[in-house]
Amino acid sequence: MAHQGQHLPASSIRRWLTTTDHKDVGILYLVTSLYFLIVGGTLALLFRFQLADPAIKLLNPQQFNQAVSMHGLIMILFVISPLAFALANYVVPLQIGARDLAFPRLNALSYWLYLFGGVLTLISFFQDSAIDAGWTMYAPLTTSRFSPYVGVNTGGLGLALLTASVTVSTVNFVVTIFRSRAQGLTIRRMPLFTFSVLLTVLMMLYAFPPLLAGIILLASDRLLGTVYLSSPEGGSLLWDHVFWFFGHPEVYIVLFPALGAMAEIIQASTRRHLYGRTAVMAAMTIVAVLSFLVWGHHMFNTGISQDIRRVFTITTIAISIPFDAIILSYIYSLAKGKIRVSTPLLFAVGSIGVFIVGGITGVFLGSNALDYILRGTYFVVAHFHYTMVGGGLLGLIAGLYYWYPKMTGRMFDEKLGRIHFVTAIIGYNLLYFPLFLAWQTPRRVPIYQPELLPYHQLATIGGLIFGLSFLIMFWNFLYSLRNGSPAGSNPWDAFTLEWATESPPPPGNFPAIPSFAGGKLAFVSMNGAHSHLAEATHHSIYPFAVSLGAFLSLAGLTVHNALLIPGLIVFALSVVGWARERFIAHEEPFGERWPFEKIDRVKLGWWTFIASEVTLFGVLISAYLFVRSASSSWPAPGEMLDIWHGATNTFILLTSSLTVVLALASARADKRSLTAGFLGATLLLGLAFLFNKYNEWRELFEHGITFSSSLPASTFFLTTGVHGAHVTAGLLALIYLIYRAAKGHYGKDNWEAIEYFGYYWHFVDIVWVFLFPLFYLI
Amino acid sequence: MVSTTAEAVYSLFDTFLTLGTIVFFVVLGYMLYHLIKHVRAKEVKGRDVELGELPTSEGFPYRLLISIALSATIVTTLIFSTFSTLAYLETPPADALEIRVTAFQWGWEFTYPNGKTVLGEARVPIDRPIKFYVTSRDVFHKFGVLSLGIGIDAVPGKINTYWTVIRVPGTYEVRCFELCGTGHGVMTGRIVAVTEQEFKAWYEGGG
């Protein structure tokens, strides 16, 4: 087939820089996340060595704080989640019978943004200081008054790139899983790993915009001088709410793909469907929803009201019930058929075993009364390592062993795999269980009570064993790449779709189109789809180039300002190149698309993206309402802001929505010059909005009202500033549309781009409709 | 127990620990038993699922329902025992000795009702309710005296309270339990509990 020839050989660097094939991107994610595992693990060993004896002075206090903070951030955001997405990238399209993700170039973009986000975050180590206030980055310790380091800015921007990466891949996976399933593969029949990934990305959709909002608040305080986090009215509690609204769902975000992988492994090892499969799917869904209603248990001691604490005690303890259902279903499934023991199964069972400890101790922390003493101690450290490393990382390692034959076409060495399992599980428990016994140790301190010394020494020995055990895995995987016995298509006798194609699968994944329409798997011929497929492209340099541009621009802000201009140029040119590149993504001609049969791929992508934007503005507006309600006084309407500026801008922006609607109508009526005219009118209105805003800000500055004047000023400038940035981004896209419209590009056969732009533009207008009364009228 | 709060919190902890340990061993034991049994099994019920076979409608998971009912019972017990402990912890008596605790980078300042202010070491009477009003001068800290069952966040701009009655004279270590900068590890203090007479002598004297 023609598209097969388009893959460059694996030894070609160009292939890896330009690939958009989900399997290649999966491998890139895998290698990068394992690299960060080594970085995060090395940081952990550094402070674990220091903790072996308080007399050891390996790191000074500042270095110690950097090590613990960056260890947490790297492990959670740059290791466990991307490792899960390595597996998801590789496996999800195969499991649902798709040829690729819905947006292959966006998938590559997600990867490169992740890599460059990670690089930027690591660069901060070589500046004055990396992030040093814990992975939770509690305010006001992170404000420039207490942490006056450039490196912290760099790290924050690295995290911002990561949130961009996550948003893009969220959109991609939501659209793929909803729109690219093989015929007959309804949501309820979907493989459990894919189902867990679907819930994961839906949680990401609502959890990561709050993190981005938090980073925006922090960056704005540090770089522009706003006073969100340094004021007592905002400060600690504002950050706590925003961060944990992201932070607690994030715990389940790193856990769910591992739970999905374990389910697949148990099913393959017993050759039975999971016991209570529907109940497990229901329980996972309940957890995903509840995950947004438990964040307050991280704030039990902060002085939030009694009633709220009681509600969060109930929700947090109650979330253990659906988890019980999931884990017990897994255990009951083991009692269903004959079990074939393999390295993946051992890791899955080991993961369940230690996760039970993590789950039970989590109930302790859901109890407000116990949290008075447990919060901030090693009890918390031990607990979340039992869940995140035990449930999350070990579950994903199980998945990695399970899908390794599919990815490489070779079996790994089973004996080495089992040796890895035994050393890892011994090292693991030797590392983390003593931390429960040494629970009185405060978190993130190099000094503790002398009677706790033996426990910390045991933990250090365990950490060394656990860390080194991964060398066995690396060796095994590298050695077996060439020397492993051929795996064949289905080495585990599993029954999900990814095992019905070669290992590794060819470009395009399946020799024919898989379908479950008849109740079980059949391959139907590709009549008609053939010509379409042959055109499918797999290579584009633009995802890499756009990310590089973004990376250089951000590095230009905090590392060296000579990078800024080249970065912006690379970014702008590659965005234009991307838009003009002829790239054909293949969507299956038929498939299961409930509930989005009527909404096309790109439209669903836009809606998903806008959902994440709604959350972002929702958090920014909530932050404004939070600090306003905590403030004893606030300027009356018209006192600080001129209502007329706001009213004029409301009028201008609403009119511009109308002109976009007219542009779309003209295009659909094939009136090409009228289309260009209405788009031009929209641009003029947008510019008028920005000009009016410029005048408003200039007048405020002239009256001495700046970013740092007060909370009313800070919240106004930041919230409407982020909105103004959205308007500006819209206008830049609009210039491109006008250029194309002027050449007669849009007509009755080609108007979708204007429709998609319209969604974004109307959304930006609607945000203003909320901002105007909130800031000017009340 | 050395204090009323230690008594309340640690007995609740024991309830959680007892139930948690039982659940852990039952579940783990059940899993290992079936694991070993089904690894060794020669004959098992049902047939192997074939490649590409979709999940069929399954029977109602009764075992799961019973397990969920059991864990719901345990969970409800734990929630109610938490609430009763909370009700006690959150009802300070009216006649408590009120001490203001101000955390700062990196130390503790204690201010008494008569204005007496000490750094690092607070002297308090035994057998008398003491109420701490905890705040911070700079960043987020946590005021924790684990041996007395005391722990509450010190948040800038906020005053959080916690109360206790100490039963046993002695010196109890105060530590900070929220990362607060390079001095976090050495941000310690002491609560020295003495008899009422000794306290009075110290409090009303110059010292």
Interface residues (C-beta under 8 A of the other chain):
Chain A: N60 P61 Q62 F64 N65 V68 S69 A133 G134 Y138 A139 P140 L141 F146 G184 L185 R188 R189 S231 P232 E233 G235 S236 L237 Q267 T270 R271 R272 H273 L274 Y275 G276 R277 T278 A279 N301 T302 G303 Q306 R309 R310 T313 I314 I317 A318 S320 I321 D324 A325 I327 L328 S329 I331 Y332 L334 A335 K336 G337 K338 I339 V341 V349 I352 G353 I356 V357 I360 T361 V363 F364 S367 N368 A369 L370 Y372 I373 L374 R375 G376 T377 Q440 P442 R443 R444 V445 P446 I447 Q449 N490 D493 A494 F495 L497 W499 A500 F516 G519 K520 L521 A522
Chain B: A8 V9 L12 F13 F16 G20 V23 F24 V27 L28 Y30 M31 H34 L35 K37 H38 V39 A41 K42 V44 K45 G46 D48 V49 E50 L51 G52 E53 L54 P55 T56 E58 P61 R63 L64 S67 I68 S71 A72 V75 L78 I79 T82 F83 T85 L86 L89 E90 Q105 D138 V139 F140 K142 G144 L146 G149 I150 G151 I152 D153 V155 P156 G157 K158 I159 N160 Y162 E173 R175 C176 F177 E178 L179 C180 G181 T182 G183 H184 G185 V186
